Amino acid sequence: MSSGLNTQFWRDRPVAITGATGFLGYHVARLLALSGARVRALVRPTSQIRRCHGLNLEFHLAPLEDFEALCRSLRNQDIVFHLAGSVHLGDDWQSVWHTNVEGTQRLLEAARQARVRRIVHVSSIVTIGASRQPRILDESAHWNLGSLKVPYIQSKREAETLALLSAARGQDVVIVNPACLVGPQDYSGSEFGVLCRRFWCGRIPLMFRGGANFADVRDVAQGILSAAESGRCGQRYILGGVNRTWLDFFRDLARLSSRPLPRWCAPNSLGPIIATLNRYCERRRRKRPYLSAAQAELLSWFFFVSSRRACEELGYYMRPWQHTLRDTYQFWITSRAA
């Protein structure tokens, strides 16, 4: 079990991180700072750096589209953690591709020119694949989601391919594939954090047949540091937690509150219709849609995965799922009362 901080490895080590103001990025930056690393956060002009207040980070203005700024910011850095990316499940191909693919390509090249020793590329379990049945996949699975034409999935797969190609050409790159993240300190309003909150507010009227793997953001952050310490170059590591059907997931959420389970399990064919109607209604109210077209495509699939490789090679540790949900719920209650 590897749940502690390796301060001996990280003390005074110069590291850079993209995406530090995001949900997972915040937790990675926090762990690095607590471990004694000298953390340089590469941010955009619009980044909400107040989320990282008190973490003792050194902020550098270096958006992914500015190659020269990336090169300057990565000089004299030993490790770079690449977490920045577009994570929404909308249908804006140009924006998602520009950030996730072209941004990753520029970062890899800037790191090469700056002679960064190691890069940890943070991908996703969507690049592993999925199944129509509750079958557990690992890093060896055949990727089968290309036909869905979902911008987020396609761009994450292409970005990961670029990282693997860089490793094959001699660059020291390790890839991690986090599952669906939940946990406390969700200041940025993550995809599944918002889903939990909407359920606890009684705003989830239906569910679908599929399921996913859910992981504690704190465990994944620790796994990312472990990958930087001891991961194998060119290797992928799934950083997951528990496999839950959507019915079981909402049952878990319901145990923490008085909210009942969604009464209706929608047929898969109805998803796109609901998404279209929801997008029209929510756009008028300028709110995040409850169900996007991409989500409607994905919810009926099973994203069940195994973290065995990460556990065996990195000492990856997954805390009890009940503890994760308890802390997530407590953070939501506290934030709501503030």
C-alpha positions in Angstrom: 0.0 0.0 0.0 1.4 3.4 -1.0 -0.7 6.1 0.4 2.0 8.3 2.0 4.2 11.0 0.5 7.7 10.2 -0.7 9.2 13.5 0.5 12.7 12.2 0.0 12.1 11.8 -3.7 10.3 15.1 -4.2 12.0 17.5 -1.8 13.3 20.5 -3.8 12.7 18.8 -7.1 11.7 21.3 -9.8 8.4 20.1 -11.4 5.9 21.8 -13.8 2.2 21.1 -14.1 -0.4 22.1 -16.5 -4.1 22.1 -15.4 -3.3 22.9 -11.8 -6.6 24.8 -11.4 -8.7 21.8 -12.4 -10.2 19.2 -10.0 -7.4 16.6 -10.4 -4.7 19.2 -11.1 -5.4 20.9 -7.8 -5.0 17.6 -5.9 -1.8 16.8 -7.8 -0.3 20.2 -7.2 -1.3 20.1 -3.5 0.5 16.7 -3.0 3.6 17.9 -4.8 3.7 21.0 -2.6 3.2 19.0 0.5 6.0 16.6 -0.6 8.4 19.5 -0.8 8.7 19.9 -4.6 9.2 23.2 -6.2 6.0 23.4 -8.3 5.7 25.6 -11.3 2.1 25.9 -12.6 1.7 26.7 -16.3 -1.6 28.6 -16.6 -3.7 30.5 -19.1 -4.6 34.2 -18.7 -8.2 33.1 -17.8 -7.1 30.4 -15.3 -8.8 30.7 -11.9 -5.6 30.6 -9.9 -7.4 31.6 -6.7 -8.4 28.0 -6.4 -4.8 27.2 -5.6 -4.4 29.8 -2.9 -2.2 28.6 -0.2 -0.4 25.9 -2.1 2.8 27.8 -2.6 2.9 27.4 -6.4 5.0 29.5 -8.8 2.6 30.6 -11.6 3.9 31.0 -15.2 1.7 32.3 -18.0 2.2 29.6 -20.6 -1.0 28.5 -22.4 -0.8 25.4 -24.5 -1.1 27.4 -27.7 2.0 29.4 -27.0 5.0 27.2 -27.8 7.7 29.8 -26.9 6.1 30.4 -23.5 6.0 26.6 -22.9 9.7 26.3 -23.8 10.6 29.1 -21.4 8.5 27.8 -18.6 9.8 24.2 -18.9 13.5 25.1 -18.7 15.3 23.5 -15.7 12.3 21.4 -14.8 12.9 17.7 -14.0 9.4 16.4 -14.5 6.3 17.8 -16.1 2.7 16.7 -15.4 0.4 17.3 -18.3 -3.2 17.5 -17.0 -4.6 20.5 -18.9 -7.2 19.7 -21.4 -10.8 20.1 -22.5 -12.9 17.7 -20.4 -16.4 18.7 -21.4 -18.6 16.2 -23.4 -19.9 18.8 -25.8 -19.8 18.7 -29.6 -17.2 21.5 -30.3 -14.7 19.5 -32.3 -12.4 22.5 -33.1 -11.9 23.7 -29.5 -11.5 20.2 -28.0 -9.0 19.1 -30.7 -7.0 22.4 -30.4 -6.6 21.9 -26.7 -6.3 18.2 -26.2 -4.3 17.2 -29.3 -2.5 20.2 -30.6 -1.8 21.4 -27.1 -0.3 18.0 -26.1 1.8 18.0 -29.2 3.3 21.4 -28.4 3.9 20.5 -24.8 5.7 17.3 -25.7 8.0 19.2 -28.2 8.6 22.0 -25.7 9.5 19.5 -23.0 11.9 17.8 -25.5 13.6 21.1 -26.4 13.8 22.1 -22.7 15.3 18.7 -21.9 12.7 17.8 -19.3 13.7 14.4 -17.9 10.3 12.8 -17.6 6.7 13.6 -18.7 3.6 12.2 -17.1 0.8 12.4 -19.5 -2.7 12.2 -17.9 -5.1 10.5 -20.3 -8.4 8.8 -19.4 -10.1 5.4 -19.3 -12.1 6.4 -22.4 -8.9 5.6 -24.4 -9.0 2.0 -23.0 -12.3 1.1 -24.4 -15.7 0.0 -23.1 -18.2 -2.9 -23.4 -21.8 -3.4 -24.0 -21.8 -5.9 -21.1 -20.3 -5.4 -17.6 -16.9 -6.8 -18.6 -13.7 -5.6 -16.9 -11.0 -4.3 -19.2 -7.3 -3.5 -18.7 -4.6 -1.7 -20.6 -4.4 -4.5 -23.2 -8.0 -4.0 -24.3 -8.8 -3.3 -28.0 -10.0 0.3 -28.3 -13.5 0.2 -29.7 -15.0 3.7 -29.3 -13.8 5.4 -32.5 -17.1 4.9 -34.3 -18.9 7.0 -31.7 -17.4 10.2 -33.1 -17.3 11.9 -29.7 -14.8 14.9 -29.7 -13.6 14.3 -26.2 -13.0 10.6 -26.7 -11.3 11.0 -30.1 -9.1 13.8 -28.9 -8.0 12.0 -25.7 -7.1 8.9 -27.8 -5.1 10.9 -30.3 -3.3 12.8 -27.6 -2.4 9.6 -25.9 -1.1 8.2 -29.2 1.1 11.2 -29.5 2.5 10.6 -26.0 3.2 6.9 -26.8 4.9 7.9 -30.1 7.1 10.3 -28.2 8.1 7.5 -25.8 8.9 5.2 -28.7 11.2 7.9 -30.1 13.2 8.1 -26.9 11.4 10.7 -24.8 10.7 9.5 -21.2 6.9 9.6 -21.1 4.6 7.7 -18.8 0.8 7.6 -19.3 -1.9 7.3 -16.7 -5.5 6.7 -17.3 -7.8 8.0 -14.5 -11.3 6.7 -14.1 -14.4 8.9 -13.3 -13.3 11.2 -10.5 -15.2 12.1 -7.4 -14.0 13.5 -4.1 -13.7 16.7 -2.0 -12.2 20.1 -2.9 -14.1 20.0 -6.2 -13.9 23.8 -6.6 -14.0 23.6 -10.4 -17.3 21.7 -10.6 -16.1 18.5 -12.3 -18.3 16.4 -14.5 -19.1 13.7 -11.9 -19.0 16.1 -9.0 -21.9 18.0 -10.6 -23.7 14.7 -11.2 -23.5 13.9 -7.5 -24.7 17.3 -6.5 -27.6 17.2 -8.9 -28.7 13.8 -7.5 -28.5 15.1 -3.9 -30.6 18.1 -5.0 -33.2 15.7 -6.4 -32.6 16.7 -10.0 -31.8 13.3 -11.6 -35.1 11.8 -12.8 -33.8 8.9 -14.9 -30.8 6.6 -15.4 -29.4 4.3 -18.1 -28.4 0.7 -18.1 -24.6 1.0 -18.3 -21.9 1.8 -15.7 -18.5 3.1 -15.0 -15.4 3.0 -12.8 -15.3 5.6 -10.1 -12.1 6.7 -8.3 -11.2 9.0 -5.4 -9.4 12.0 -6.8 -7.0 11.9 -3.9 -6.0 8.3 -4.7 -5.5 9.1 -8.4 -3.4 12.2 -7.5 -1.1 9.9 -5.4 -1.0 7.4 -8.3 0.2 10.1 -10.6 3.1 11.0 -8.3 3.9 7.3 -8.1 3.9 7.0 -11.9 6.4 9.8 -12.0 8.6 8.1 -9.4 8.5 4.5 -10.7 6.4 4.1 -13.8 7.9 2.5 -16.9 8.5 4.7 -19.9 5.9 4.1 -22.7 3.6 2.3 -20.3 -0.1 3.0 -19.5 -1.5 2.7 -16.0 -5.2 2.7 -15.2 -5.9 4.6 -12.0 -9.4 3.5 -11.0 -11.5 2.5 -8.1 -14.8 0.7 -8.0 -16.9 -0.6 -10.9 -20.6 0.4 -10.5 -23.6 0.2 -12.7 -25.6 3.5 -12.8 -28.2 1.9 -10.6 -25.6 0.9 -8.0 -23.9 4.3 -8.2 -27.2 6.2 -7.5 -28.0 3.7 -4.7 -24.6 4.6 -3.1 -25.5 8.3 -3.4 -28.9 7.8 -1.9 -27.6 6.2 1.2 -26.0 9.5 2.2 -29.2 11.5 1.8 -33.0 11.2 1.8 -33.2 11.4 -2.0 -34.9 8.4 -3.7 -33.5 6.6 -6.7 -34.4 7.7 -10.2 -37.7 6.0 -11.0 -37.1 5.5 -14.7 -34.4 3.5 -16.5 -34.5 5.0 -19.9 -34.0 2.8 -23.0 -30.7 3.5 -24.8 -32.5 4.6 -28.0 -34.2 7.4 -26.1 -30.9 9.0 -25.0 -30.2 11.2 -28.1 -33.8 12.5 -28.1 -33.6 13.5 -24.4 -30.2 15.1 -25.0 -31.5 17.2 -27.9 -34.5 18.5 -25.9 -32.3 19.1 -22.8 -29.7 21.0 -24.8 -32.4 23.3 -26.2 -33.9 24.0 -22.8 -30.6 24.4 -20.9 -29.1 26.7 -23.6 -32.0 29.1 -23.1 -31.3 29.1 -19.3 -27.5 29.3 -19.9 -26.9 26.2 -17.7 -24.8 23.1 -18.2 -27.0 20.5 -19.9 -28.1 17.5 -17.8 -27.5 15.2 -20.7 -25.3 16.1 -23.8 -25.4 14.2 -27.0 -22.0 12.6 -26.2 -23.2 11.5 -22.7 -26.3 10.0 -24.3 -23.9 7.9 -26.5 -21.8 6.8 -23.6 -24.2 6.1 -20.7 -25.4 2.8 -22.0 -21.8 1.4 -22.2 -19.9 -0.2 -19.3 -16.5 1.5 -18.6 -15.4 -1.2 -16.1 -11.7 -1.4 -15.7 -9.0 -3.0 -13.6 -6.1 -1.1 -11.8 -4.1 -4.3 -11.2 -1.0 -3.1 -13.1 -0.9 0.2 -11.2 -1.3 -1.6 -7.9 1.5 -4.1 -8.7 4.0 -1.7 -10.2 3.2 1.6 -8.6 1.8 0.6 -5.2 -1.4 2.3 -6.2 -3.9 2.3 -3.3 -7.7 2.7 -3.4 -9.4 3.8 -0.2 -12.9 2.4 0.7 -15.5 3.7 -1.7 -17.8 4.6 1.2 -15.1 6.9 2.6 -14.9 8.7 -0.8 -18.6 9.3 -1.0 -18.8 10.4 2.6 -16.1 13.0 2.1 -17.6 14.1 -1.2 -21.0 14.5 0.4 -19.5 16.4 3.3 -17.7 18.8 1.0 -21.0 19.5 -0.9 -22.9 20.1 2.3 -20.2 22.5 3.6 -20.0 24.3 0.3 -23.7 24.6 0.1 -23.9 26.1 3.6 -21.1 28.6 2.9 
